[in-house]
Amino acid sequence: GILELDLTQLPRPAPSPRLCTATARELPWISWPWCRTPVPALSPLNLFRKRKARGWWPCTMQEDNGPRLSGKVELSLELLTAQEAEERPVGKGREEPN
């Protein structure tokens, strides 16, 4: 499957894999599909303003009759300034994977 995320219009993630769904009716995934009662569509996140996002996003696959859920991805996204990234390096001192 494919998951493309626009960091200025990031769909709100599901808090758990069980609640992470995507049907043709729910794509693009802007509303909270796990709510049983109708709610107004929540505005997408702008990661450049919020700086952090964590949760589950659906991956979809295009088929003849439209998109279908093909998997789920758990992501933690955090934007850092160049100075913050230098102060908190990630992955240094780790060995190559076997």
Backbone hydrogen bonds in HBPLUS format (Angstrom, degrees):
<---DONOR---> <-ACCEPTOR-->    atom                        ^
c    i                          cat <-CA-CA->   ^        H-A-AA   ^      H-
h    n   atom  resd res      DA  || num        DHA   H-A  angle D-A-AA Bond
n    s   type  num  typ     dist DA aas  dist angle  dist       angle   num
A0002-ILE N   A0060-THR O   3.23 MM  58  5.83 164.7  2.25 146.3 148.2     1
A0060-THR N   A0002-ILE O   3.38 MM  58  5.83 155.0  2.44 151.8 145.2     2
A0009-GLN N   A0006-ASP O   2.97 MM   3  5.25 145.9  2.08 109.6 120.0     3
A0047-LEU N   A0007-LEU O   2.77 MM  40  5.38 148.3  1.87 165.6 176.6     4
A0010-LEU N   A0045-LEU O   2.74 MM  35  4.84 136.2  1.93 164.4 155.5     5
A0045-LEU N   A0010-LEU O   2.73 MM  35  4.84 154.6  1.79 156.3 148.3     6
A0014-ALA N   A0056-TRP O   2.87 MM  42  4.96 165.4  1.90 149.5 146.2     7
A0056-TRP N   A0014-ALA O   2.87 MM  42  4.96 162.5  1.90 145.1 150.8     8
A0019-LEU N   A0016-SER O   3.18 MM   3  5.43 132.9  2.41 102.5 114.1     9
A0020-CYS N   A0017-PRO O   3.19 MM   3  5.02 156.1  2.25  98.4 105.7    10
A0026-GLU N   A0023-THR O   2.85 MM   3  5.12 129.1  2.12 104.2 118.6    11
A0027-LEU N   A0024-ALA O   3.46 MM   3  5.39 163.1  2.49  98.6 103.4    12
A0030-ILE N   A0028-PRO O   2.95 MM   2  5.90 116.4  2.36 114.9  99.1    13
A0035-CYS N   A0032-TRP O   3.27 MM   3  5.89 170.9  2.28 119.9 122.5    14
A0049-ARG N   A0046-ASN O   2.92 MM   3  5.47 148.7  2.02 114.3 123.6    15
A0050-LYS N   A0046-ASN O   2.95 MM   4  6.19 169.8  1.96 160.3 162.9    16
A0051-ARG N   A0047-LEU O   2.83 MM   4  4.97 147.0  1.94 122.2 132.7    17
A0079-LEU N   A0051-ARG O   2.94 MM  28  5.16 155.2  2.01 141.5 149.1    18
A0053-ALA N   A0077-LEU O   2.89 MM  24  5.14 148.3  1.99 147.8 150.1    19
A0077-LEU N   A0053-ALA O   2.70 MM  24  5.14 170.6  1.70 165.0 167.9    20
A0055-GLY N   A0075-LEU O   3.02 MM  20  5.74 154.2  2.08 158.8 166.7    21
A0075-LEU N   A0055-GLY O   2.93 MM  20  5.74 160.8  1.97 169.7 172.6    22
A0057-TRP N   A0073-VAL O   2.88 MM  16  5.34 160.0  1.92 151.8 157.2    23
A0073-VAL N   A0057-TRP O   2.91 MM  16  5.34 166.2  1.93 158.3 163.0    24
A0059-CYS N   A0071-GLY O   2.85 MM  12  5.03 169.6  1.86 140.2 136.9    25
A0070-SER N   A0059-CYS O   2.86 MM  11  5.66 173.1  1.87 145.0 147.4    26
A0061-MET N   A0068-ARG O   2.83 MM   7  5.38 151.5  1.91 151.1 160.6    27
A0068-ARG N   A0061-MET O   2.90 MM   7  5.38 145.7  2.02 141.4 152.1    28
A0063-GLU N   A0066-GLY O   3.06 MM   3  5.11 152.0  2.14 115.6 124.3    29
A0066-GLY N   A0063-GLU O   3.04 MM   3  5.11 163.5  2.06 112.3 114.3    30
A0085-ALA N   A0081-THR O   2.97 MM   4  6.22 158.2  2.02 153.3 159.4    31
A0086-GLU N   A0082-ALA O   3.04 MM   4  6.28 150.5  2.13 144.4 151.9    32
A0087-GLU N   A0083-GLN O   3.02 MM   4  6.27 151.5  2.10 147.2 155.1    33
A0088-ARG N   A0084-GLU O   2.99 MM   4  6.16 139.8  2.16 144.2 154.5    34
